Amino acid sequence: MSEPQSAVPETAQTNTATASGPGLAGRGYRKVREGLVVSDKMDKTIVVEVEDRVKHGLYGKVIRRTSKLKAHDEQQVAGIGDRVQIMETRPLSATKRWRLVEVLEKAK
């Protein structure tokens, strides 16, 4: 007897790309932020200040809101004043839920 053929072509079965990018099968959408490093005193951790511009609901004025996020820096490459890109990840500690993706611009 011959083996039953699947309805889905073989090329479609081996494709593991998702909406979040190629090779990231099983991962959901992860937030990516860009900000400025304000502290690197902790071991393998940086504090990144991220700016968010929000329009006021009633008056319409654009307001600058900043938040400080702790991010994991495994190689300790980021320093104070660097512009970095960080990505959301699983909780690494009580307050750390972000990791360093790359240093976009070193401080002068």
N, CA, C and O atoms as a MOPAC input file, in Angstrom:
PM7 MOZYME 1SCF
protein

 N      0.83400 1    -1.18300 1     0.00000 1
 C      0.00000 1     0.00000 1     0.00000 1
 C      0.87200 1     1.23700 1     0.00000 1
 O      1.97300 1     1.24300 1     0.55100 1
 N      0.37400 1     2.25700 1    -0.61100 1
 C      1.13300 1     3.50500 1    -0.64100 1
 C      0.75800 1     4.36000 1     0.56500 1
 O     -0.33300 1     4.23600 1     1.12200 1
 N      1.68600 1     5.22900 1     0.95300 1
 C      1.44700 1     6.11600 1     2.09800 1
 C      0.50700 1     7.24200 1     1.68900 1
 O      0.58600 1     7.72000 1     0.55700 1
 N     -0.38200 1     7.67700 1     2.58300 1
 C     -1.31400 1     8.76500 1     2.23200 1
 C     -0.57100 1    10.08900 1     2.06200 1
 O      0.34900 1    10.40600 1     2.81600 1
 N     -0.98800 1    10.84000 1     1.07100 1
 C     -0.39700 1    12.14400 1     0.79700 1
 C     -1.07000 1    13.18700 1     1.68000 1
 O     -2.28500 1    13.15700 1     1.87300 1
 N     -0.26500 1    14.11900 1     2.22000 1
 C     -0.86100 1    15.19100 1     3.01700 1
 C     -1.39500 1    16.27100 1     2.08800 1
 O     -0.90000 1    16.44000 1     0.97300 1
 N     -2.38800 1    16.98700 1     2.54100 1
 C     -3.02400 1    18.02300 1     1.73000 1
 C     -2.14900 1    19.26400 1     1.61600 1
 O     -2.31500 1    20.05800 1     0.69000 1
 N     -1.21600 1    19.43900 1     2.55500 1
 C     -0.36000 1    20.62000 1     2.56800 1
 C      0.94900 1    20.28200 1     1.86400 1
 O      1.55900 1    19.25900 1     2.17200 1
 N      1.39900 1    21.12500 1     0.91700 1
 C      2.67500 1    20.86300 1     0.25500 1
 C      3.82600 1    20.83000 1     1.25900 1
 O      3.76800 1    21.47400 1     2.30600 1
 N      4.87000 1    20.07100 1     0.92400 1
 C      6.00700 1    19.89800 1     1.82900 1
 C      6.72000 1    21.21300 1     2.11600 1
 O      7.21200 1    21.41700 1     3.22600 1
 N      6.78300 1    22.11000 1     1.13200 1
 C      7.46300 1    23.38900 1     1.34600 1
 C      6.75100 1    24.23200 1     2.38500 1
 O      7.39800 1    24.96500 1     3.13200 1
 N      5.43000 1    24.14200 1     2.44600 1
 C      4.67900 1    24.91500 1     3.43300 1
 C      4.86700 1    24.34700 1     4.83700 1
 O      4.80100 1    25.09300 1     5.81400 1
 N      5.10200 1    23.03700 1     4.95500 1
 C      5.27700 1    22.42000 1     6.25900 1
 C      6.61300 1    22.79700 1     6.88400 1
 O      6.70100 1    22.91900 1     8.10600 1
 N      7.64500 1    22.98300 1     6.08500 1
 C      8.97500 1    23.26400 1     6.61700 1
 C      9.21800 1    24.74500 1     6.87000 1
 O     10.22300 1    25.10400 1     7.48200 1
 N      8.32300 1    25.60700 1     6.41400 1
 C      8.48500 1    27.04200 1     6.61400 1
 C      8.16700 1    27.38200 1     8.07100 1
 O      7.04800 1    27.15800 1     8.53100 1
 N      9.15600 1    27.92500 1     8.79900 1
 C      8.96600 1    28.23000 1    10.21700 1
 C      8.84900 1    29.72200 1    10.47600 1
 O      8.80600 1    30.13800 1    11.63400 1
 N      8.79600 1    30.53400 1     9.43700 1
 C      8.69900 1    31.98400 1     9.62400 1
 C      7.30700 1    32.35100 1    10.11900 1
 O      6.31000 1    31.75400 1     9.71300 1
 N      7.25800 1    33.34600 1    11.00800 1
 C      5.99000 1    33.84900 1    11.52200 1
 C      5.89800 1    35.33000 1    11.23100 1
 O      6.77000 1    35.90000 1    10.57500 1
 N      4.84000 1    35.95200 1    11.72100 1
 C      4.63900 1    37.38500 1    11.50500 1
 C      5.70900 1    38.21100 1    12.20000 1
 O      5.96000 1    39.35100 1    11.81000 1
 N      6.34700 1    37.64600 1    13.23100 1
 C      7.35000 1    38.41200 1    13.96700 1
 C      8.73500 1    38.31300 1    13.34000 1
 O      9.67500 1    38.94200 1    13.82600 1
 N      8.87800 1    37.53400 1    12.26500 1
 C     10.15400 1    37.49500 1    11.57100 1
 C     10.57300 1    36.08600 1    11.24200 1
 O     10.03300 1    35.13000 1    11.80100 1
 N     11.54200 1    35.93700 1    10.33000 1
 C     11.98700 1    34.60800 1     9.94400 1
 C     12.78000 1    33.93900 1    11.06300 1
 O     13.57600 1    34.58200 1    11.74700 1
 N     12.55400 1    32.64700 1    11.23500 1
 C     13.30900 1    31.88500 1    12.22300 1
 C     12.85000 1    32.07800 1    13.65400 1
 O     13.50400 1    31.58500 1    14.57300 1
 N     11.75000 1    32.77800 1    13.87200 1
 C     11.26900 1    33.02700 1    15.22800 1
 C      9.96100 1    32.27300 1    15.46600 1
 O      9.02500 1    32.81600 1    16.05200 1
 N      9.90000 1    31.04000 1    15.01600 1
 C      8.67500 1    30.24700 1    15.14500 1
 C      8.32800 1    30.04100 1    16.60900 1
 O      9.19500 1    29.73600 1    17.42700 1
 N      7.05000 1    30.21100 1    16.93400 1
 C      6.59800 1    29.99900 1    18.29600 1
 C      6.65400 1    31.24300 1    19.15800 1
 O      6.03400 1    31.27500 1    20.22100 1
 N      7.36900 1    32.26000 1    18.73800 1
 C      7.45600 1    33.49700 1    19.51400 1
 C      6.32400 1    34.41800 1    19.11600 1
 O      5.93800 1    34.48400 1    17.94900 1
 N      5.80200 1    35.12300 1    20.08900 1
 C      4.78900 1    36.12500 1    19.80700 1
 C      5.44700 1    37.44100 1    19.44000 1
 O      6.66800 1    37.52300 1    19.30900 1
 N      4.63800 1    38.45600 1    19.27700 1
 C      5.15500 1    39.78300 1    18.96800 1
 C      5.89100 1    40.33800 1    20.18000 1
 O      5.37500 1    40.27800 1    21.29600 1
 N      7.08600 1    40.87600 1    19.97600 1
 C      7.87300 1    41.43900 1    21.06800 1
 C      8.07700 1    42.92400 1    20.82800 1
 O      8.42800 1    43.34100 1    19.72500 1
 N      7.85600 1    43.72100 1    21.87000 1
 C      8.02300 1    45.16200 1    21.75100 1
 C      9.49900 1    45.50000 1    21.60800 1
 O     10.35400 1    44.88400 1    22.24400 1
 N      9.78500 1    46.48200 1    20.77000 1
 C     11.15000 1    46.97900 1    20.58300 1
 C     11.12600 1    48.46800 1    20.86600 1
 O     10.27800 1    49.18600 1    20.33700 1
 N     12.04100 1    48.93900 1    21.69100 1
 C     12.11600 1    50.35100 1    22.05500 1
 C     13.53500 1    50.85900 1    21.81900 1
 O     14.49600 1    50.09000 1    21.79700 1
 N     13.63800 1    52.17500 1    21.64100 1
 C     14.92400 1    52.83800 1    21.46800 1
 C     15.03700 1    53.89100 1    22.55500 1
 O     14.08600 1    54.62900 1    22.81100 1
 N     16.20100 1    53.96400 1    23.19700 1
 C     16.35400 1    54.92200 1    24.28100 1
 C     17.80000 1    55.22200 1    24.59800 1
 O     18.71200 1    54.77200 1    23.90500 1
 N     17.99700 1    55.99200 1    25.66100 1
 C     19.31000 1    56.46300 1    26.08200 1
 C     19.68900 1    55.79100 1    27.39800 1
 O     18.88400 1    55.73900 1    28.32800 1
 N     20.91800 1    55.27700 1    27.47500 1
 C     21.38500 1    54.62800 1    28.69900 1
 C     21.69700 1    55.71000 1    29.73000 1
 O     22.48100 1    56.62000 1    29.46000 1
 N     21.08300 1    55.61200 1    30.91700 1
 C     21.31500 1    56.59100 1    31.97400 1
 C     22.11200 1    55.99600 1    33.13000 1
 O     22.61800 1    56.73900 1    33.97100 1
 N     22.23400 1    54.65500 1    33.18900 1
 C     23.01400 1    54.02100 1    34.24800 1
 C     23.51900 1    52.66500 1    33.77500 1
 O     22.80500 1    51.91300 1    33.11200 1
 N     24.78300 1    52.36600 1    34.13500 1
 C     25.35000 1    51.04400 1    33.84200 1
 C     26.11100 1    50.50100 1    35.05100 1
 O     27.03300 1    49.70000 1    34.89600 1
 N     25.72900 1    50.93400 1    36.24800 1
 C     26.45900 1    50.56800 1    37.46300 1
 C     26.18100 1    49.14600 1    37.92900 1
 O     26.99400 1    48.56100 1    38.64400 1
 N     25.04900 1    48.58500 1    37.53700 1
 C     24.71400 1    47.22500 1    37.95600 1
 C     25.41800 1    46.20800 1    37.06300 1
 O     25.75800 1    46.50700 1    35.91800 1
 N     25.63100 1    45.01800 1    37.58800 1
 C     26.30600 1    43.96000 1    36.84500 1
 C     25.36500 1    43.38800 1    35.78400 1
 O     24.30000 1    42.86600 1    36.11300 1
 N     25.75800 1    43.48700 1    34.50800 1
 C     25.00600 1    42.98000 1    33.36300 1
 C     23.61500 1    43.60000 1    33.23300 1
 O     22.71800 1    42.99100 1    32.65000 1
 N     23.43300 1    44.79000 1    33.76600 1
 C     22.14400 1    45.48400 1    33.68400 1
 C     22.37400 1    46.95100 1    33.35800 1
 O     23.27600 1    47.58400 1    33.90700 1
 N     21.55500 1    47.48600 1    32.46400 1
 C     21.58800 1    48.91400 1    32.15600 1
 C     20.19300 1    49.48300 1    32.40200 1
 O     19.19600 1    48.76500 1    32.33100 1
 N     20.13900 1    50.78000 1    32.69100 1
 C     18.86200 1    51.47500 1    32.82700 1
 C     18.72500 1    52.37100 1    31.60100 1
 O     19.57800 1    53.21900 1    31.33900 1
 N     17.64700 1    52.17200 1    30.85700 1
 C     17.42200 1    52.89100 1    29.60500 1
 C     16.21800 1    53.80400 1    29.77700 1
 O     15.15300 1    53.37100 1    30.21600 1
 N     16.40100 1    55.07800 1    29.42600 1
 C     15.31500 1    56.04900 1    29.48200 1
 C     14.65900 1    56.10700 1    28.10100 1
 O     15.30300 1    56.43800 1    27.10600 1
 N     13.37300 1    55.78000 1    28.06200 1
 C     12.62200 1    55.72900 1    26.81100 1
 C     11.60600 1    56.86100 1    26.80300 1
 O     10.86500 1    57.04400 1    27.76800 1
 N     11.57300 1    57.62100 1    25.71200 1
 C     10.64100 1    58.73800 1    25.58700 1
 C      9.44000 1    58.31700 1    24.76000 1
 O      9.58200 1    57.66300 1    23.72600 1
 N      8.25700 1    58.69700 1    25.22400 1
 C      7.01600 1    58.40500 1    24.52500 1
 C      6.24100 1    59.70600 1    24.38100 1
 O      6.04700 1    60.42800 1    25.35900 1
 N      5.80300 1    60.00400 1    23.18000 1
 C      5.02900 1    61.22500 1    22.94500 1
 C      3.55300 1    60.86100 1    22.87600 1
 O      3.14300 1    60.02400 1    22.07100 1
 N      2.75200 1    61.50700 1    23.74000 1
 C      1.33200 1    61.20700 1    23.84800 1
 C      0.54000 1    62.49500 1    23.65800 1
 O      0.89900 1    63.54400 1    24.19400 1
 N     -0.52400 1    62.40400 1    22.90300 1
 C     -1.38800 1    63.56200 1    22.69800 1
 C     -2.39700 1    63.62800 1    23.84000 1
 O     -3.03700 1    62.62900 1    24.16500 1
 N     -2.53800 1    64.80200 1    24.44700 1
 C     -3.48700 1    64.98800 1    25.54400 1
 C     -4.90500 1    64.79200 1    25.01200 1
 O     -5.25900 1    65.30800 1    23.95200 1
 N     -5.70200 1    64.04600 1    25.75500 1
 C     -7.03900 1    63.69800 1    25.28800 1
 C     -7.96000 1    64.87700 1    25.07600 1
 O     -8.69700 1    64.90500 1    24.09000 1
 N     -7.94200 1    65.85300 1    25.97000 1
 C     -8.86800 1    66.98000 1    25.89300 1
 C     -8.28600 1    68.15300 1    25.11700 1
 O     -8.95700 1    68.72400 1    24.25600 1
 N     -7.04300 1    68.51500 1    25.41700 1
 C     -6.46100 1    69.73100 1    24.84900 1
 C     -5.63500 1    69.49800 1    23.59100 1
 O     -5.36800 1    70.44900 1    22.85700 1
 N     -5.23000 1    68.28500 1    23.32600 1
 C     -4.52700 1    67.98800 1    22.08600 1
 C     -3.05100 1    68.29700 1    22.08100 1
 O     -2.38300 1    68.06900 1    21.07300 1
 N     -2.51400 1    68.81300 1    23.18500 1
 C     -1.08700 1    69.11900 1    23.23700 1
 C     -0.28600 1    67.82000 1    23.30800 1
 O     -0.67200 1    66.88300 1    24.00700 1
 N      0.83100 1    67.77100 1    22.58200 1
 C      1.69700 1    66.59700 1    22.60700 1
 C      2.58800 1    66.68100 1    23.84200 1
 O      3.32000 1    67.65300 1    24.02800 1
 N      2.51900 1    65.66000 1    24.67700 1
 C      3.26100 1    65.62500 1    25.93900 1
 C      4.36400 1    64.58100 1    25.83400 1
 O      4.14100 1    63.48200 1    25.32700 1
 N      5.55400 1    64.92800 1    26.31400 1
 C      6.67400 1    63.97900 1    26.35300 1
 C      6.64300 1    63.23700 1    27.68100 1
 O      6.73400 1    63.85000 1    28.74500 1
 N      6.51400 1    61.92100 1    27.61600 1
 C      6.55900 1    61.09300 1    28.82100 1
 C      7.79100 1    60.20900 1    28.73700 1
 O      8.06800 1    59.62200 1    27.69100 1
 N      8.53000 1    60.11200 1    29.83400 1
 C      9.70400 1    59.24700 1    29.85300 1
 C      9.51200 1    58.15700 1    30.89200 1
 O      8.89300 1    58.36700 1    31.93600 1
 N     10.05300 1    56.99500 1    30.58400 1
 C     10.03800 1    55.89300 1    31.54100 1
 C     11.41700 1    55.24900 1    31.54300 1
 O     12.09800 1    55.21400 1    30.51800 1
 N     11.81900 1    54.74400 1    32.69600 1
 C     13.11600 1    54.09100 1    32.83200 1
 C     12.89700 1    52.58700 1    32.89200 1
 O     12.14500 1    52.08900 1    33.73000 1
 N     13.56400 1    51.87000 1    31.99400 1
 C     13.43500 1    50.42500 1    31.90900 1
 C     14.78700 1    49.77800 1    32.18100 1
 O     15.81300 1    50.24500 1    31.68600 1
 N     14.79000 1    48.71000 1    32.96300 1
 C     16.02200 1    47.95200 1    33.19800 1
 C     16.14300 1    46.89400 1    32.11100 1
 O     15.18800 1    46.17400 1    31.82200 1
 N     17.33100 1    46.80700 1    31.50800 1
 C     17.56000 1    45.87100 1    30.41200 1
 C     18.80600 1    45.04100 1    30.68200 1
 O     19.75500 1    45.51100 1    31.31000 1
 N     18.79400 1    43.79400 1    30.20000 1
 C     19.91100 1    42.87300 1    30.38700 1
 C     20.97100 1    43.14000 1    29.32100 1
 O     20.66700 1    43.17000 1    28.12900 1
 N     22.21400 1    43.33400 1    29.75500 1
 C     23.35400 1    43.58600 1    28.86500 1
 C     24.41400 1    42.53200 1    29.17300 1
 O     25.29200 1    42.75700 1    30.00500 1
 N     24.33300 1    41.38500 1    28.50200 1
 C     25.18200 1    40.22800 1    28.80800 1
 C     26.67100 1    40.53800 1    28.66000 1
 O     27.45800 1    40.19700 1    29.54300 1
 N     27.07200 1    41.18300 1    27.55400 1
 C     28.49600 1    41.46900 1    27.31800 1
 C     28.95400 1    42.78200 1    27.93800 1
 O     30.13700 1    43.11100 1    27.86100 1
 N     28.06100 1    43.52800 1    28.54100 1
 C     28.36000 1    44.81300 1    29.16800 1
 C     29.04100 1    45.76700 1    28.18600 1
 O     30.09100 1    46.33800 1    28.48200 1
 N     28.42600 1    45.92800 1    27.01600 1
 C     28.98700 1    46.78400 1    25.97400 1
 C     28.42600 1    48.19700 1    26.00700 1
 O     29.06500 1    49.11700 1    25.49600 1
 N     27.25300 1    48.39600 1    26.59200 1
 C     26.62100 1    49.71600 1    26.61100 1
 C     27.13900 1    50.54200 1    27.77800 1
 O     27.37200 1    50.02200 1    28.86900 1
 N     27.31700 1    51.83300 1    27.53500 1
 C     27.76200 1    52.76200 1    28.56500 1
 C     26.80100 1    53.93200 1    28.67500 1
 O     25.88200 1    54.07000 1    27.86700 1
 N     27.01600 1    54.76700 1    29.67200 1
 C     26.14800 1    55.92200 1    29.89200 1
 C     26.20700 1    56.84600 1    28.67800 1
 O     27.28700 1    57.15400 1    28.17300 1
 N     25.03700 1    57.28400 1    28.21700 1
 C     24.95500 1    58.19600 1    27.08000 1
 C     24.78500 1    57.51000 1    25.73900 1
 O     24.55000 1    58.18500 1    24.73700 1
 N     24.89700 1    56.18400 1    25.68700 1
 C     24.72900 1    55.45700 1    24.42600 1
 C     23.25800 1    55.39800 1    24.04100 1
 O     22.38600 1    55.28300 1    24.90200 1
 N     22.98500 1    55.47700 1    22.72900 1
 C     21.63300 1    55.25800 1    22.22300 1
 C     21.54700 1    53.77500 1    21.86900 1
 O     22.34600 1    53.27100 1    21.08100 1
 N     20.56100 1    53.07600 1    22.46200 1
 C     20.46600 1    51.62500 1    22.30700 1
 C     19.06600 1    51.20700 1    21.86800 1
 O     18.10000 1    51.96100 1    21.98700 1
 N     18.99200 1    49.98200 1    21.35900 1
 C     17.71700 1    49.36900 1    21.02000 1
 C     17.52700 1    48.18500 1    21.96400 1
 O     18.42400 1    47.35600 1    22.11800 1
 N     16.34200 1    48.11000 1    22.60300 1
 C     16.05300 1    47.02500 1    23.53100 1
 C     14.78600 1    46.30100 1    23.08600 1
 O     13.93600 1    46.86800 1    22.40000 1
 N     14.67900 1    45.02900 1    23.49400 1
 C     13.54000 1    44.20200 1    23.11400 1
 C     12.94400 1    43.54600 1    24.35000 1
 O     13.66600 1    43.14400 1    25.26300 1
 N     11.63700 1    43.44400 1    24.36900 1
 C     10.93700 1    42.80400 1    25.47500 1
 C     11.29000 1    41.31600 1    25.51800 1
 O     11.44900 1    40.67800 1    24.47700 1
 N     11.41200 1    40.77100 1    26.73200 1
 C     11.74100 1    39.36000 1    26.90200 1
 C     11.03800 1    38.82200 1    28.13600 1
 O     10.27800 1    39.54200 1    28.78300 1
 N     11.28400 1    37.57600 1    28.46200 1
 C     10.69000 1    36.98900 1    29.66900 1
 C     11.26700 1    37.68000 1    30.89500 1
 O     12.33700 1    38.28200 1    30.80000 1
 N     10.59800 1    37.61500 1    32.04500 1
 C     11.15100 1    38.23200 1    33.25600 1
 C     12.49000 1    37.61100 1    33.64200 1
 O     12.59000 1    36.39900 1    33.83300 1
 N     13.52100 1    38.45400 1    33.75400 1
 C     14.85500 1    37.99100 1    34.12800 1
 C     15.12700 1    38.22400 1    35.60400 1
 O     15.99300 1    37.57000 1    36.18500 1
 N     14.40000 1    39.14700 1    36.21500 1
 C     14.49800 1    39.40900 1    37.65300 1
 C     13.19700 1    40.08500 1    38.07500 1
 O     12.23300 1    40.12700 1    37.31000 1
 N     13.17700 1    40.61000 1    39.29100 1
 C     11.95800 1    41.24400 1    39.79000 1
 C     11.55300 1    42.46300 1    38.96400 1
 O     10.36300 1    42.74900 1    38.83000 1
 N     12.53100 1    43.18500 1    38.40900 1
 C     12.22500 1    44.41300 1    37.66300 1
 C     12.75000 1    44.41800 1    36.23000 1
 O     12.52100 1    45.38600 1    35.50500 1
 N     13.44200 1    43.37300 1    35.80200 1
 C     14.09600 1    43.36500 1    34.48800 1
 C     13.32500 1    42.48800 1    33.50500 1
 O     13.25000 1    41.27000 1    33.66400 1
 N     12.74300 1    43.14300 1    32.46600 1
 C     11.97400 1    42.43000 1    31.45200 1
 C     12.38400 1    42.80700 1    30.03000 1
 O     11.63700 1    42.54500 1    29.08700 1
 N     13.54000 1    43.40700 1    29.86300 1
 C     14.03100 1    43.84400 1    28.56300 1
 C     15.46000 1    43.36100 1    28.38500 1
 O     16.16100 1    43.11000 1    29.36500 1
 N     15.90000 1    43.22700 1    27.12000 1
 C     17.28700 1    42.86200 1    26.85000 1
 C     17.83200 1    43.76200 1    25.74800 1
 O     17.09400 1    44.24600 1    24.89000 1
 N     19.13400 1    43.97000 1    25.79600 1
 C     19.80700 1    44.81700 1    24.81300 1
 C     19.88100 1    44.08700 1    23.47800 1
 O     20.30100 1    42.93200 1    23.42400 1
 N     19.47200 1    44.75800 1    22.39600 1
 C     19.57100 1    44.19600 1    21.05700 1
 C     20.85300 1    44.68400 1    20.40400 1
 O     21.65400 1    43.88300 1    19.92400 1
 N     21.05200 1    46.02100 1    20.38400 1
 C     22.27000 1    46.57800 1    19.80300 1
 C     22.48000 1    48.00400 1    20.28700 1
 O     21.54500 1    48.69300 1    20.69600 1
 N     23.74100 1    48.42300 1    20.22700 1
 C     24.09200 1    49.80700 1    20.52900 1
 C     24.04100 1    50.55700 1    19.20600 1
 O     24.81900 1    50.26800 1    18.29700 1
 N     23.13200 1    51.51600 1    19.09500 1
 C     22.95100 1    52.25400 1    17.84500 1
 C     23.98800 1    53.35200 1    17.67700 1
 O     24.47400 1    53.59100 1    16.57200 1
 N     24.33100 1    54.02700 1    18.78600 1
 C     25.28300 1    55.14200 1    18.72900 1
 C     26.00100 1    55.24900 1    20.06700 1
 O     25.36400 1    55.34800 1    21.11600 1
 N     27.32300 1    55.22900 1    20.02600 1
 C     28.11300 1    55.35900 1    21.25200 1
 C     28.12900 1    56.81700 1    21.70100 1
 O     28.01800 1    57.72900 1    20.88200 1
 N     28.26800 1    57.02700 1    23.01100 1
 C     28.33800 1    58.38300 1    23.56600 1
 C     29.63700 1    59.04600 1    23.13000 1
 O     30.64900 1    58.37900 1    22.91700 1
 N     29.59200 1    60.35300 1    23.00100 1
 C     30.78500 1    61.08700 1    22.56500 1
 C     31.66200 1    61.47000 1    23.72100 1
 O     32.70500 1    62.09300 1    23.52400 1

